[in-house]
Amino acid sequence: SATASGRRFEVTYSDEKDGALDPLKKREFFAAKRKAMELGGYRNEICITQTAELTNMADAVITLENGGIAVTPQS
């Protein structure tokens, strides 16, 4: 959990953990990750994915282009 070490961590990171999954399993995986974040007491996750469809499940999308950073809230 976010407090197992005695320290409070509020952010978790993952890098392309969905790569080998089919489209249905990717959606299920990200829904399960969101529940695990809730249970673990995490406030945010930064997730790197190349699956455009999964950006619809995100609260915000961070894009890196031409040396700049853009944050786009999702509705």
Order of alpha helices (4+ residues) and beta strands (2+ residues): beta-alpha-beta-beta-beta
